[in-house]
Amino acid sequence: MEKGELRGHVLDLLRTHGDELHNQAALRQALHTRDCGFQHHDMLTLSEILWELLMQGVLSPGFNPSNEWFPWLHVTERGKAYLSGEGIGPLDPDGYVGRLCESVTQTLDNTLLLYVRESAHAFYANCSIAAAVMLGVASERCIDLLTEAYSNAIGSTTKKADFERDVQQAGRSVKRRFEVLRNELLSLSLPGELSDALDVLLSGIFHTIRYSRNDAGHPTGATIDQEVVHSSLSVFPTYCKRVYDLIEYLGANTI
C-alpha cells in the first residue's frame, strides 16, 4: 500500500474512532477490519506514519494515568482540532494535493502544484516557515496565471497594451501586480458565481498568504505560528478554485 493512501486511512480512523485506538495494535486491527488492503508488510510504513503524527503533535504517548507512555497513544487536543476541521486539511500532504486537484477540476499548472506540494509536506514536517514561503510562491503563481489569462482575453489592442504596460511597471512586486489585476477584474461584468465576494475572496486570501510569506521569507529571525500556516493551507483551495474558474471564463470570452 502506498504511504499516502495508508496515511489517509489512518487519519480517517483517528477522526472517527480516535478514542478507541489506544495503541498501534488496535490501529492495525482497525485497518484489517476496514478491509482497505492493509497487509503485514505495511507495518513499518504504519510505524513511520504514527511517528510523524507524534512529531506533528497530533498524537502523544499514553491514554490515561495508569498507561502514560508507549506503547499507548492518544489523540491530542491539537490533533482533535485538526482532525475535526472541515474541508481540505494539510495533515495528509499527498491527500491534500489530490483533493485540491479534485476541488479545482481544471488541470492545475505543474509549477503551481510543485510549490503547493512542497508547502504541504513542509507543514507536515513541522517546518512552518518553509511551508509559508512555498505557499506564498504558489499564490504568486496563481496571480501570474490569472494575469496572463486576462491579458489574452482583452479584445482591444490598445487596452491590452495599456494593461501589459501597467503590469510591467509594477515590476517584481507581486502586491503591485495584483492590484493592477484586481482593479481590472472588479471593472468587469462577471457572472454571479464569479463576481460573488470576488474582492473579499481574492484580496483577503491573497494578502493573508502574502503577509505570512513576507514574514517568513526575509532574514528577520521572525517565526510563523503553525496555526497561521494551517489556516492559509486550509483556505488556499477556495482561492485557487476561484482563480481557475476566472481563468476558464477568460479563456472562453473576449473582454
C-alpha positions as a LaTeX table, in Angstrom:
\begin{tabular}{lrrr}
\hline
Residue & $x$ (\AA) & $y$ (\AA) & $z$ (\AA) \\
\hline
Met1 & 0.00 & 0.00 & 0.00 \\
Glu2 & 1.27 & 3.48 & $-0.88$ \\
Lys3 & 2.19 & 5.57 & 2.14 \\
Gly4 & $-0.14$ & 8.40 & 1.15 \\
Glu5 & $-3.10$ & 6.02 & 0.86 \\
Leu6 & $-2.32$ & 4.40 & 4.21 \\
Arg7 & $-1.93$ & 7.79 & 5.88 \\
Gly8 & $-5.38$ & 8.73 & 4.63 \\
His9 & $-6.91$ & 5.60 & 6.20 \\
Val10 & $-5.07$ & 6.21 & 9.49 \\
Leu11 & $-6.30$ & 9.80 & 9.69 \\
Asp12 & $-9.84$ & 8.75 & 8.88 \\
Leu13 & $-9.78$ & 6.11 & 11.64 \\
Leu14 & $-8.35$ & 8.59 & 14.14 \\
Arg15 & $-11.05$ & 11.07 & 13.12 \\
Thr16 & $-13.90$ & 8.59 & 13.62 \\
His17 & $-12.57$ & 6.19 & 16.29 \\
Gly18 & $-9.68$ & 8.06 & 17.89 \\
Asp19 & $-10.93$ & 7.50 & 21.45 \\
Glu20 & $-10.80$ & 3.72 & 20.96 \\
Leu21 & $-7.43$ & 3.33 & 19.21 \\
His22 & $-5.01$ & 3.40 & 22.13 \\
Asn23 & $-2.01$ & 1.68 & 20.54 \\
Gln24 & $-0.56$ & 0.53 & 17.26 \\
Ala25 & $-2.06$ & $-2.96$ & 17.64 \\
Ala26 & $-5.58$ & $-1.51$ & 17.92 \\
Leu27 & $-5.00$ & 0.66 & 14.88 \\
Arg28 & $-3.62$ & $-2.29$ & 12.94 \\
Gln29 & $-6.74$ & $-4.33$ & 13.79 \\
Ala30 & $-8.98$ & $-1.44$ & 12.72 \\
Leu31 & $-7.19$ & $-1.29$ & 9.36 \\
His32 & $-7.72$ & $-5.04$ & 8.85 \\
Thr33 & $-11.40$ & $-4.69$ & 9.79 \\
Arg34 & $-11.77$ & $-1.85$ & 7.31 \\
Asp35 & $-10.54$ & $-4.23$ & 4.58 \\
Cys36 & $-8.63$ & $-1.44$ & 2.86 \\
Gly37 & $-5.78$ & $-3.60$ & 1.60 \\
Phe38 & $-3.52$ & $-3.24$ & 4.63 \\
Gln39 & $-1.03$ & $-6.13$ & 4.76 \\
His40 & 1.64 & $-7.37$ & 7.17 \\
His41 & 4.40 & $-5.84$ & 5.03 \\
Asp42 & 2.78 & $-2.41$ & 5.56 \\
Met43 & 3.60 & $-2.47$ & 9.28 \\
Leu44 & 6.80 & $-0.45$ & 9.01 \\
Thr45 & 5.01 & 2.18 & 6.92 \\
Leu46 & 2.33 & 2.39 & 9.61 \\
Ser47 & 5.07 & 2.90 & 12.22 \\
Glu48 & 6.53 & 5.74 & 10.13 \\
Ile49 & 3.12 & 7.42 & 9.86 \\
Leu50 & 2.46 & 7.16 & 13.59 \\
Trp51 & 5.88 & 8.60 & 14.40 \\
Glu52 & 5.25 & 11.50 & 12.03 \\
Leu53 & 1.89 & 12.16 & 13.70 \\
Leu54 & 3.64 & 12.15 & 17.08 \\
Met55 & 6.16 & 14.70 & 15.80 \\
Gln56 & 3.29 & 16.75 & 14.37 \\
Gly57 & 1.59 & 16.85 & 17.76 \\
Val58 & $-1.50$ & 15.01 & 16.54 \\
Leu59 & $-0.70$ & 12.01 & 18.75 \\
Ser60 & 1.02 & 11.77 & 22.11 \\
Pro61 & 2.16 & 8.84 & 24.31 \\
Gly62 & $-0.25$ & 7.38 & 26.87 \\
Phe63 & $-4.03$ & 7.36 & 27.21 \\
Asn64 & $-4.70$ & 7.50 & 30.98 \\
Pro65 & $-2.75$ & 7.96 & 34.26 \\
Ser66 & $-2.14$ & 4.22 & 34.52 \\
Asn67 & $-0.88$ & 3.95 & 30.92 \\
Glu68 & 1.00 & 7.17 & 30.40 \\
Trp69 & 3.76 & 6.12 & 27.99 \\
Phe70 & 4.43 & 3.95 & 24.95 \\
Pro71 & 3.07 & 1.72 & 23.54 \\
Trp72 & $-0.11$ & 3.59 & 24.46 \\
Leu73 & $-1.25$ & 6.55 & 22.36 \\
His74 & $-3.97$ & 9.17 & 22.35 \\
Val75 & $-5.14$ & 11.95 & 20.05 \\
Thr76 & $-4.14$ & 15.34 & 21.48 \\
Glu77 & $-6.46$ & 18.33 & 21.72 \\
Arg78 & $-4.46$ & 19.89 & 18.90 \\
Gly79 & $-4.92$ & 16.71 & 16.88 \\
Lys80 & $-8.68$ & 16.71 & 17.51 \\
Ala81 & $-8.88$ & 20.31 & 16.30 \\
Tyr82 & $-7.04$ & 19.43 & 13.09 \\
Leu83 & $-8.94$ & 16.20 & 12.50 \\
Ser84 & $-12.33$ & 17.78 & 13.04 \\
Gly85 & $-11.67$ & 20.66 & 10.68 \\
Glu86 & $-13.95$ & 20.89 & 7.68 \\
Gly87 & $-12.68$ & 20.97 & 4.12 \\
Ile88 & $-9.16$ & 20.17 & 2.99 \\
Gly89 & $-6.58$ & 19.85 & 5.73 \\
Pro90 & $-2.78$ & 19.64 & 5.48 \\
Leu91 & $-2.22$ & 16.66 & 7.85 \\
Asp92 & $-2.11$ & 14.39 & 4.82 \\
Pro93 & 0.11 & 16.19 & 2.27 \\
Asp94 & $-0.48$ & 13.78 & $-0.63$ \\
Gly95 & $-4.20$ & 13.69 & 0.08 \\
Tyr96 & $-4.20$ & 17.49 & 0.37 \\
Val97 & $-2.77$ & 17.88 & $-3.14$ \\
Gly98 & $-5.10$ & 15.22 & $-4.51$ \\
Arg99 & $-8.20$ & 16.86 & $-3.05$ \\
Leu100 & $-7.01$ & 20.27 & $-4.22$ \\
Cys101 & $-6.91$ & 18.91 & $-7.78$ \\
Glu102 & $-10.40$ & 17.44 & $-7.35$ \\
Ser103 & $-11.85$ & 20.67 & $-5.98$ \\
Val104 & $-10.46$ & 22.83 & $-8.79$ \\
Thr105 & $-11.47$ & 20.35 & $-11.55$ \\
Gln106 & $-9.35$ & 22.09 & $-14.22$ \\
Thr107 & $-5.85$ & 20.77 & $-14.84$ \\
Leu108 & $-3.52$ & 22.58 & $-12.46$ \\
Asp109 & $-0.29$ & 24.19 & $-13.60$ \\
Asn110 & 2.74 & 21.99 & $-12.84$ \\
Thr111 & 4.73 & 24.86 & $-11.30$ \\
Leu112 & 1.83 & 25.73 & $-9.03$ \\
Leu113 & 1.50 & 22.09 & $-7.95$ \\
Leu114 & 5.23 & 21.89 & $-7.24$ \\
Tyr115 & 5.08 & 24.69 & $-4.67$ \\
Val116 & 1.77 & 23.61 & $-3.14$ \\
Arg117 & 3.14 & 20.10 & $-2.65$ \\
Glu118 & 6.33 & 21.47 & $-1.08$ \\
Ser119 & 4.27 & 23.63 & 1.28 \\
Ala120 & 2.03 & 20.75 & 2.39 \\
His121 & 4.98 & 18.44 & 3.02 \\
Ala122 & 6.89 & 21.18 & 4.85 \\
Phe123 & 3.91 & 21.78 & 7.14 \\
Tyr124 & 3.58 & 18.07 & 7.79 \\
Ala125 & 7.27 & 18.01 & 8.74 \\
Asn126 & 6.72 & 20.87 & 11.24 \\
Cys127 & 8.62 & 23.35 & 9.04 \\
Ser128 & 6.17 & 26.25 & 9.26 \\
Ile129 & 8.48 & 28.90 & 7.81 \\
Ala130 & 9.22 & 26.80 & 4.73 \\
Ala131 & 5.53 & 25.98 & 4.36 \\
Ala132 & 4.57 & 29.67 & 4.47 \\
Val133 & 7.18 & 30.66 & 1.88 \\
Met134 & 6.25 & 27.85 & $-0.53$ \\
Leu135 & 2.52 & 28.61 & $-0.27$ \\
Gly136 & 3.29 & 32.27 & $-0.93$ \\
Val137 & 5.10 & 31.31 & $-4.12$ \\
Ala138 & 2.15 & 29.14 & $-5.14$ \\
Ser139 & $-0.19$ & 32.09 & $-4.56$ \\
Glu140 & 2.05 & 34.31 & $-6.69$ \\
Arg141 & 1.92 & 31.70 & $-9.45$ \\
Cys142 & $-1.89$ & 31.86 & $-9.30$ \\
Ile143 & $-1.76$ & 35.61 & $-9.86$ \\
Asp144 & 0.68 & 35.26 & $-12.76$ \\
Leu145 & $-1.55$ & 32.67 & $-14.46$ \\
Leu146 & $-4.65$ & 34.83 & $-13.99$ \\
Thr147 & $-2.81$ & 37.90 & $-15.26$ \\
Glu148 & $-1.80$ & 36.04 & $-18.41$ \\
Ala149 & $-5.35$ & 34.79 & $-18.96$ \\
Tyr150 & $-6.74$ & 38.31 & $-18.51$ \\
Ser151 & $-4.26$ & 39.76 & $-20.98$ \\
Asn152 & $-5.06$ & 37.10 & $-23.57$ \\
Ala153 & $-8.79$ & 37.80 & $-23.24$ \\
Ile154 & $-8.54$ & 41.54 & $-23.97$ \\
Gly155 & $-10.02$ & 42.28 & $-27.39$ \\
Ser156 & $-8.74$ & 45.84 & $-27.82$ \\
Thr157 & $-5.12$ & 46.12 & $-28.90$ \\
Thr158 & $-4.80$ & 49.47 & $-27.14$ \\
Lys159 & $-6.32$ & 48.22 & $-23.88$ \\
Lys160 & $-4.13$ & 45.13 & $-23.99$ \\
Ala161 & $-1.01$ & 47.25 & $-24.42$ \\
Asp162 & $-2.04$ & 49.54 & $-21.56$ \\
Phe163 & $-2.66$ & 46.59 & $-19.23$ \\
Glu164 & 0.63 & 44.90 & $-20.08$ \\
Arg165 & 2.46 & 48.21 & $-19.58$ \\
Asp166 & 0.91 & 48.63 & $-16.13$ \\
Val167 & 1.88 & 45.07 & $-15.17$ \\
Gln168 & 5.41 & 45.61 & $-16.43$ \\
Gln169 & 5.71 & 48.87 & $-14.48$ \\
Ala170 & 4.64 & 47.03 & $-11.34$ \\
Gly171 & 7.90 & 45.11 & $-11.67$ \\
Arg172 & 8.70 & 42.24 & $-9.36$ \\
Ser173 & 6.30 & 43.41 & $-6.65$ \\
Val174 & 3.54 & 40.81 & $-6.61$ \\
Lys175 & 1.44 & 43.18 & $-4.48$ \\
Arg176 & 1.55 & 45.87 & $-7.16$ \\
Arg177 & 0.91 & 43.37 & $-9.97$ \\
Phe178 & $-2.04$ & 42.01 & $-8.03$ \\
Glu179 & $-3.51$ & 45.49 & $-7.54$ \\
Val180 & $-3.34$ & 46.14 & $-11.29$ \\
Leu181 & $-5.14$ & 42.87 & $-11.99$ \\
Arg182 & $-7.64$ & 43.33 & $-9.16$ \\
Asn183 & $-8.77$ & 46.72 & $-10.44$ \\
Glu184 & $-9.32$ & 45.30 & $-13.92$ \\
Leu185 & $-11.28$ & 42.29 & $-12.66$ \\
Leu186 & $-13.56$ & 44.43 & $-10.49$ \\
Ser187 & $-14.45$ & 46.55 & $-13.53$ \\
Leu188 & $-15.80$ & 43.52 & $-15.41$ \\
Ser189 & $-19.44$ & 42.37 & $-15.50$ \\
Leu190 & $-18.79$ & 38.80 & $-14.46$ \\
Pro191 & $-21.41$ & 36.08 & $-13.96$ \\
Gly192 & $-22.84$ & 35.90 & $-10.45$ \\
Glu193 & $-20.86$ & 32.89 & $-9.27$ \\
Leu194 & $-17.60$ & 34.55 & $-10.32$ \\
Ser195 & $-18.34$ & 38.07 & $-9.09$ \\
Asp196 & $-19.77$ & 36.94 & $-5.75$ \\
Ala197 & $-17.46$ & 38.21 & $-2.99$ \\
Leu198 & $-14.66$ & 38.43 & $-5.57$ \\
Asp199 & $-12.71$ & 41.20 & $-3.86$ \\
Val200 & $-13.09$ & 39.68 & $-0.40$ \\
Leu201 & $-12.07$ & 36.24 & $-1.60$ \\
Leu202 & $-9.13$ & 37.14 & $-3.83$ \\
Ser203 & $-7.80$ & 40.14 & $-1.90$ \\
Gly204 & $-8.40$ & 38.69 & 1.55 \\
Ile205 & $-6.75$ & 35.32 & 0.98 \\
Phe206 & $-4.01$ & 36.73 & $-1.27$ \\
His207 & $-2.90$ & 39.24 & 1.34 \\
Thr208 & $-3.17$ & 36.74 & 4.19 \\
Ile209 & $-0.84$ & 34.34 & 2.39 \\
Arg210 & 1.42 & 37.16 & 1.23 \\
Tyr211 & 1.93 & 38.58 & 4.72 \\
Ser212 & 2.86 & 35.16 & 6.07 \\
Arg213 & 5.31 & 34.67 & 3.23 \\
Asn214 & 6.87 & 38.10 & 3.75 \\
Asp215 & 7.29 & 37.50 & 7.47 \\
Ala216 & 8.95 & 34.15 & 6.82 \\
Gly217 & 10.85 & 34.90 & 3.63 \\
His218 & 13.21 & 37.58 & 4.89 \\
Pro219 & 16.17 & 37.16 & 7.29 \\
Thr220 & 14.47 & 38.90 & 10.21 \\
Gly221 & 14.50 & 35.98 & 12.62 \\
Ala222 & 10.71 & 36.14 & 12.87 \\
Thr223 & 8.87 & 32.86 & 13.29 \\
Ile224 & 5.50 & 31.82 & 11.90 \\
Asp225 & 2.85 & 30.29 & 14.11 \\
Gln226 & 1.88 & 26.87 & 12.81 \\
Glu227 & $-1.80$ & 27.72 & 13.23 \\
Val228 & $-1.41$ & 30.62 & 10.79 \\
Val229 & 0.10 & 28.36 & 8.15 \\
His230 & $-2.57$ & 25.75 & 8.82 \\
Ser231 & $-5.25$ & 28.38 & 8.18 \\
Ser232 & $-3.58$ & 29.50 & 4.96 \\
Leu233 & $-3.33$ & 25.96 & 3.66 \\
Ser234 & $-6.95$ & 25.33 & 4.57 \\
Val235 & $-8.28$ & 28.33 & 2.60 \\
Phe236 & $-5.90$ & 28.05 & $-0.35$ \\
Pro237 & $-8.10$ & 25.56 & $-2.29$ \\
Thr238 & $-11.02$ & 28.03 & $-2.25$ \\
Tyr239 & $-8.74$ & 30.78 & $-3.50$ \\
Cys240 & $-7.18$ & 28.54 & $-6.15$ \\
Lys241 & $-10.57$ & 27.35 & $-7.40$ \\
Arg242 & $-11.82$ & 30.91 & $-7.89$ \\
Val243 & $-8.62$ & 31.79 & $-9.77$ \\
Tyr244 & $-9.05$ & 28.82 & $-12.10$ \\
Asp245 & $-12.76$ & 29.50 & $-12.62$ \\
Leu246 & $-11.82$ & 33.04 & $-13.69$ \\
Ile247 & $-9.10$ & 31.67 & $-16.00$ \\
Glu248 & $-11.65$ & 29.32 & $-17.60$ \\
Tyr249 & $-14.13$ & 32.16 & $-18.09$ \\
Leu250 & $-11.50$ & 34.46 & $-19.60$ \\
Gly251 & $-10.39$ & 31.70 & $-21.94$ \\
Ala252 & $-13.91$ & 31.44 & $-23.35$ \\
Asn253 & $-14.78$ & 35.17 & $-23.51$ \\
Thr254 & $-13.34$ & 38.33 & $-25.01$ \\
Ile255 & $-13.37$ & 41.34 & $-22.71$ \\
\hline
\end{tabular}
